[in-house]
Amino acid sequence: MRVLVEGHVDWQVCGEGENGFEAVAKAGELNPDLIIMDLAMPMMDGISAAREISKTSPALPILLHTMYGSDAVNREAKKAGVRTVVSKGESEANLRGAIEVLLNTGGPKDV
């Protein structure tokens, strides 16, 4: 993921977390423009982490990148504050496009 993000001339990674708790802490500490989060993380899953981040930073766009995509996961992710869900089975071009939309517009805000 770092290579994909930093391969874009205008993007850089400001931090990484190994689990959901670290993601929540780093979101508050680093004030990023966007969070890209996996669903399956140790200690706290991506939806729970997104819910916590959205409580303190509701305008912060969160992209959930997962191989466990389903309508149910999408609904729960949206309720937790995730703006976009991208399956790991999709192309890198689709992932880059979703990142671009979120960075430029904040992405869809419907829940």
N, C-alpha and C positions, 0 to 999 in steps of 0.2 A: 504494500500500500504506500509506503514511504517513497519508493521509486516512482510509482505512478503520479503521486502528488507533486513531488519535487521535479518531475520531468516536465512540468508546465512552468513556463518562464515567470509567471506571476504568483505562483503558489509556493508556500513552504510549510513544513511541519514544525509546529512550535512545541509539541509535547506528545508523549505516548504513555498509555497506561496498560498495565498487564492484566488488570481486572476491573470490574465495575466500580469498586470503591476508589481506585486510583483515577479512573476516568472522571468521577464526580469531583474529586479533590482538584485535579488538574484543570478542569473546566472553570472552577472558581478562581484558581490561582493565576491561570494564564490568559483568561479572557479571549479565547480564540474567535475567529470569524465563523467557524464551522466545526462541528464534531462529526467524525466518521467512526461509527461504533459497530462492533460485531454483536450479534445476539448472544452467542454462546461464549460467555466469559466466565472465568472462575470467580467465586465469592459473591458476585452480584451480576445477574445477566444484563444484557444491553437495554432491555425494556425497563427494568427497574432503575438502572442508572439514568436512562433518559428521563424517567419520571422525576427523579431527584434533581437533575440538572434543570429541568423545566420549571420546577418550583421557584428556583432563585434566578433563573435566566430564561424567562419564557420566550424572548425574541431570538434566542440563539438557535440557529438551524442545526438540526441533528439528522444525519443520514445513517440509516441502519443498513449494514452490508451483511447479508446472511445467506447461508445455504439452506436454511429452514423456512423459506418463504411459503406463505399460504395466506388465504383470505383472513383467517383467524389471527395470524401473526401480524398482518398488516393492520387490522382493526385495533388490536391491542397496542401496537407501536404508535399509531396515530393518537390514540387516547393518552398515551404517555408523553406526547410532545414531539414525536419523530415526524419530520416533514416529508421524508422520502425513504422508501425501502427499495433497495437494489439487491437483486439476487446475485450470489457469487457466480451463478451460471451465465449471467449476462456478459456481454463483451466489455472490454476496457473502455471502448468508445462510449457505451451507454453510461458507465460509471463516471467517466470524465464529464459527460454531458449533464448528468444529474448534479455533480459537484458545481459545475459552472452555473447552472440555474440557481442553486441555493446561494452561491456567493453573490450573484448579481441581483437576485430578487428576494432572497429569503425563502423562496419556494412556496408551494401550496400550504395554506394555513388552515385548511378545513379539517375538522376533527370528526 
